[in-house]
Amino acid sequence: MNARTSIPTSLRRALPALGSLLLAGGAFAQSMMGDPNPPPARKTPIDINDVRKQVSFDQKLGADVPLDLSFRDETGAIVELKSFFGQKPVILTPVYYGCPMLCTQVLNGLLSSLRALGLEPGKDFQIVSFSIHPGEEPALAAEKKAKYLERLGRPDLAEGWHFLSALALPAGEPVLAANGEPTGPGADAIHALTQAIGFRTFYDRELGQYAHEPGIVVLTPSGRVSKYLFGIEFDARTLKFALIEASGGKVGTLVDQLWMMCFHYDPATGKYGLMLTGALKIAGAAFLLALGGFIVLQLRRERRATALQAGGA
């Protein structure tokens, strides 16, 4: 069943403040983060209501993403999205590499989860980060990839975490869409992918920045949307469960599989919560197993005692 539940209400209510901070106070936020060259602040006011109308991260559980889309990887080579699917689940992260705040926080949150996940990119799953800005170049993607692999302390995981950008824009002056955003074949692929996962943004042509809601998407090996995790911090257990479920149980341990019987995914929050019936089933099974073991042990003791008595007689 396809669910189109929107991002949690608490986060949506915070969007006006987020939009104001990103679009009206970008320079201040950058300076607070230690950037010596913050972008200029807006010269003209912006209607936050317009931002709210255009920005959302709607859940499209069960939807198939178009895997025939083409992008450029961090080396500049043209790759099809399908090359990252087929065998393992995929964590998809819509970001843009020049984002002054939110995208960096999303990637930082994912990085923190990876350290505690217990699963390994490349071996158990793939990560595909793609830029929603059609004007960004592979060199910037390569810089981001090198930075996060270094921070993860695992440069050997290069084949497990990919940073994509759009196909090259036409030579000469870039073609602009009605909202002032660069457009072209690469932009079409970005829009098709973001539309498939319900990721809608607002482009501020004055600052050249996007307002968007934070989160990541977990997809099955066939490219079907399985789970959404919202925010800028991702609980490692929740992400692990999402990957196990998306893989059809092909990753993770037996203990993980048993734990999943106790938890239920809530699409309204993008989190797993304790499911009482599942916990009771496991507890009941454990009790019956223990009881069965106890009965077998007692029967053996009784037989042994009977045999000893018969031998003594």
C-alpha positions as CSV (number, residue, x, y, z in Angstrom):
1,M,0.0,0.0,0.0
2,N,1.4,3.4,-1.0
3,A,1.4,5.8,2.0
4,R,1.8,9.6,1.4
5,T,2.0,10.7,5.0
6,S,3.9,13.9,5.3
7,I,6.8,14.7,7.5
8,P,6.0,14.8,11.3
9,T,4.0,17.8,12.3
10,S,6.5,19.0,14.9
11,L,9.1,19.4,12.1
12,R,6.7,21.0,9.7
13,R,5.8,23.6,12.3
14,A,9.4,24.4,12.6
15,L,9.7,25.0,8.9
16,P,9.0,28.8,9.0
17,A,11.8,29.3,11.4
18,L,14.0,27.0,9.3
19,G,13.2,28.9,6.1
20,S,13.8,32.2,7.8
21,L,17.2,31.0,9.1
22,L,18.2,29.5,5.8
23,L,17.0,32.2,3.4
24,A,17.0,35.4,5.5
25,G,19.9,34.7,7.8
26,G,22.3,32.5,5.9
27,A,25.3,34.7,6.4
28,F,24.8,34.8,10.1
29,A,24.4,31.0,10.4
30,Q,27.5,30.5,8.3
31,S,29.5,32.8,10.5
32,M,28.4,31.0,13.6
33,M,29.6,27.7,12.0
34,G,33.0,29.2,11.5
35,D,32.9,29.8,7.7
36,P,35.3,32.7,6.9
37,N,33.4,33.5,3.7
38,P,29.7,33.4,4.4
39,P,27.3,34.2,1.6
40,P,25.6,37.6,1.6
41,A,22.3,38.0,3.4
42,R,19.2,38.6,1.4
43,K,18.6,42.1,0.2
44,T,14.9,41.7,-0.4
45,P,12.4,40.1,2.0
46,I,10.8,36.7,1.2
47,D,7.4,35.4,1.9
48,I,7.8,32.4,4.2
49,N,4.3,31.3,3.3
50,D,5.5,30.8,-0.3
51,V,8.3,28.6,1.1
52,R,5.9,26.5,3.1
53,K,3.7,25.9,0.1
54,Q,6.5,24.5,-2.0
55,V,8.6,22.6,0.6
56,S,7.7,19.2,1.8
57,F,9.0,15.6,2.2
58,D,6.0,13.4,1.5
59,Q,6.2,9.7,2.1
60,K,5.7,7.6,-1.0
61,L,6.1,4.2,0.6
62,G,6.1,1.4,-2.0
63,A,6.8,3.7,-4.9
64,D,9.4,2.7,-7.5
65,V,12.2,5.2,-8.3
66,P,13.2,5.5,-12.0
67,L,16.5,3.6,-12.2
68,D,17.2,4.5,-15.8
69,L,18.1,8.1,-14.8
70,S,21.7,9.2,-15.6
71,F,24.0,11.2,-13.4
72,R,27.7,11.9,-13.1
73,D,29.7,10.3,-10.3
74,E,32.4,12.0,-8.3
75,T,34.9,11.2,-11.1
76,G,32.8,12.9,-13.7
77,A,31.8,9.6,-15.4
78,I,28.2,9.2,-16.5
79,V,26.4,6.5,-14.5
80,E,22.9,5.2,-14.4
81,L,21.1,5.0,-11.1
82,K,20.4,1.3,-11.6
83,S,24.2,0.6,-11.3
84,F,23.8,1.0,-7.5
85,F,20.8,-1.3,-7.2
86,G,20.1,-4.9,-7.7
87,Q,21.8,-6.7,-4.8
88,K,21.7,-4.5,-1.7
89,P,19.4,-2.0,-0.1
90,V,20.2,1.7,-0.8
91,I,20.3,4.7,1.5
92,L,19.3,7.7,-0.7
93,T,20.2,11.2,0.6
94,P,18.9,14.2,-1.4
95,V,21.3,17.1,-0.6
96,Y,23.3,19.7,-2.4
97,Y,27.0,20.1,-1.8
98,G,27.1,23.9,-1.5
99,C,24.3,24.0,1.1
100,P,25.4,26.3,4.0
101,M,23.7,24.3,6.8
102,L,21.0,21.7,6.6
103,C,22.5,19.2,4.1
104,T,25.8,19.1,6.0
105,Q,23.8,18.3,9.1
106,V,22.0,15.5,7.4
107,L,25.3,14.0,6.1
108,N,26.9,14.4,9.6
109,G,23.9,12.7,11.2
110,L,24.2,9.8,8.7
111,L,27.9,9.6,9.4
112,S,27.3,9.3,13.1
113,S,24.8,6.5,12.6
114,L,27.2,4.6,10.3
115,R,29.8,4.5,13.1
116,A,27.3,2.6,15.4
117,L,25.4,0.7,12.7
118,G,27.1,-2.7,12.8
119,L,26.6,-3.0,9.0
120,E,29.1,-1.9,6.4
121,P,28.5,0.3,3.3
122,G,29.4,-1.6,0.1
123,K,29.1,-5.0,1.8
124,D,25.6,-4.8,3.3
125,F,24.1,-1.7,1.6
126,Q,24.9,1.2,-0.7
127,I,24.7,4.9,0.0
128,V,23.8,7.3,-2.8
129,S,24.0,11.0,-2.1
130,F,22.9,13.1,-5.0
131,S,22.9,16.8,-5.5
132,I,19.5,18.5,-6.1
133,H,21.3,21.5,-7.6
134,P,21.8,20.9,-11.4
135,G,24.7,23.4,-11.5
136,E,27.0,21.6,-9.1
137,E,30.1,19.9,-10.6
138,P,31.7,16.5,-9.9
139,A,34.7,18.2,-8.4
140,L,32.5,19.4,-5.5
141,A,31.0,15.9,-5.2
142,A,34.5,14.4,-5.0
143,E,35.5,16.9,-2.3
144,K,32.5,15.9,-0.2
145,K,33.1,12.2,-0.7
146,A,36.8,12.5,0.3
147,K,35.8,14.5,3.4
148,Y,33.2,12.1,4.7
149,L,35.2,9.0,4.0
150,E,38.1,10.6,5.9
151,R,35.9,11.5,8.8
152,L,34.5,8.0,8.9
153,G,38.0,6.7,9.0
154,R,37.3,4.2,6.2
155,P,38.7,5.4,2.8
156,D,38.3,1.7,1.7
157,L,34.5,2.2,1.7
158,A,34.7,4.3,-1.5
159,E,32.7,1.7,-3.4
160,G,29.9,1.9,-0.8
161,W,29.2,5.6,-0.6
162,H,28.6,7.5,-3.9
163,F,28.2,11.3,-4.5
164,L,26.4,12.1,-7.7
165,S,25.7,15.3,-9.6
166,A,23.7,16.2,-12.6
167,L,24.8,15.8,-16.2
168,A,26.7,18.8,-17.5
169,L,24.7,22.0,-18.3
170,P,24.7,23.3,-21.8
171,A,27.8,25.2,-22.8
172,G,27.6,29.0,-22.5
173,E,25.0,30.8,-20.4
174,P,23.0,28.4,-18.3
175,V,19.3,28.0,-19.2
176,L,17.1,29.1,-16.3
177,A,13.8,27.7,-15.2
178,A,10.9,30.0,-14.2
179,N,12.2,30.1,-10.7
180,G,15.7,31.1,-11.8
181,E,17.1,27.6,-11.2
182,P,19.6,26.3,-13.8
183,T,17.8,23.6,-15.9
184,G,18.6,21.1,-18.6
185,P,18.8,17.3,-19.1
186,G,20.5,16.9,-15.7
187,A,17.8,18.9,-14.0
188,D,15.2,16.7,-15.5
189,A,16.8,13.6,-13.9
190,I,17.0,15.4,-10.5
191,H,13.4,16.4,-10.7
192,A,12.3,12.9,-11.7
193,L,14.1,11.4,-8.7
194,T,13.0,13.9,-6.2
195,Q,9.4,13.6,-7.4
196,A,9.6,9.9,-7.0
197,I,10.6,10.1,-3.3
198,G,8.3,13.1,-2.5
199,F,11.1,15.6,-2.0
200,R,9.9,19.1,-2.9
201,T,12.1,22.2,-2.5
202,F,12.0,26.0,-2.8
203,Y,14.8,27.6,-4.8
204,D,15.9,31.1,-3.7
205,R,17.3,32.7,-6.9
206,E,18.8,35.6,-5.0
207,L,21.0,33.4,-2.8
208,G,21.2,30.5,-5.1
209,Q,20.1,28.2,-2.3
210,Y,17.4,25.7,-1.6
211,A,14.9,25.4,1.3
212,H,14.1,21.8,2.0
213,E,13.2,19.4,4.7
214,P,15.8,17.1,6.1
215,G,15.8,13.3,5.9
216,I,17.0,10.2,4.1
217,V,15.2,7.4,2.3
218,V,15.9,3.6,2.4
219,L,15.1,1.7,-0.7
220,T,15.0,-2.0,-1.5
221,P,17.5,-3.6,-3.9
222,S,14.9,-3.3,-6.7
223,G,14.5,0.5,-6.1
224,R,11.3,0.5,-4.2
225,V,10.8,3.1,-1.4
226,S,10.8,1.2,1.9
227,K,11.4,3.6,4.8
228,Y,11.9,7.4,5.5
229,L,14.0,8.7,8.4
230,F,13.4,12.4,9.0
231,G,15.5,15.0,10.7
232,I,19.3,15.5,11.0
233,E,20.0,12.7,13.4
234,F,19.3,9.1,12.7
235,D,19.1,6.5,15.4
236,A,21.5,3.7,14.4
237,R,19.0,0.9,15.5
238,T,16.2,2.4,13.5
239,L,18.4,2.7,10.4
240,K,19.6,-0.8,10.9
241,F,16.1,-2.2,11.2
242,A,15.1,-0.2,8.0
243,L,18.0,-1.7,6.1
244,I,17.3,-5.3,7.3
245,E,13.6,-4.9,6.4
246,A,14.5,-3.4,3.0
247,S,16.8,-6.3,2.2
248,G,14.2,-8.9,3.0
249,G,16.3,-10.1,5.9
250,K,19.4,-10.7,3.9
251,V,21.6,-8.4,6.0
252,G,21.9,-8.4,9.8
253,T,22.1,-11.3,12.3
254,L,19.6,-13.7,13.7
255,V,19.5,-11.6,16.8
256,D,18.5,-8.6,14.7
257,Q,15.8,-10.6,13.1
258,L,14.4,-11.5,16.5
259,W,14.5,-7.9,17.7
260,M,12.6,-6.8,14.6
261,M,9.7,-9.0,15.7
262,C,9.3,-6.7,18.7
263,F,9.2,-3.4,16.7
264,H,6.8,-1.9,14.3
265,Y,7.6,0.9,11.8
266,D,5.4,4.0,12.2
267,P,5.3,6.0,8.9
268,A,4.0,9.1,10.7
269,T,7.2,9.4,12.6
270,G,9.6,7.5,10.5
271,K,10.6,5.4,13.5
272,Y,10.3,1.9,14.9
273,G,8.3,1.5,18.1
274,L,7.9,-1.4,20.5
275,M,5.1,-3.7,19.3
276,L,3.7,-5.4,22.4
277,T,2.3,-8.4,20.5
278,G,5.7,-9.1,19.0
279,A,7.4,-8.8,22.3
280,L,4.9,-11.1,23.9
281,K,5.3,-13.7,21.1
282,I,9.0,-13.8,21.7
283,A,8.7,-13.9,25.4
284,G,6.1,-16.7,25.1
285,A,8.3,-18.7,22.7
286,A,11.3,-18.2,25.1
287,F,9.1,-19.4,28.0
288,L,7.9,-22.5,26.1
289,L,11.5,-23.3,25.1
290,A,12.7,-23.0,28.6
291,L,9.7,-25.1,29.9
292,G,10.4,-27.8,27.3
293,G,14.0,-27.9,28.3
294,F,13.1,-28.2,31.9
295,I,10.7,-31.1,31.3
296,V,13.2,-32.9,29.2
297,L,15.9,-32.5,31.9
298,Q,13.5,-33.8,34.6
299,L,12.5,-36.8,32.5
300,R,16.1,-37.7,32.0
301,R,16.8,-37.4,35.7
302,E,13.8,-39.6,36.6
303,R,14.9,-42.3,34.0
304,R,18.4,-42.2,35.4
305,A,17.1,-42.6,39.0
306,T,14.9,-45.5,38.0
307,A,17.8,-47.2,36.2
308,L,20.0,-46.9,39.3
309,Q,17.2,-48.3,41.5
310,A,16.7,-51.2,39.2
311,G,20.4,-52.0,39.1
312,G,20.7,-51.8,42.9
313,A,17.9,-54.3,43.3
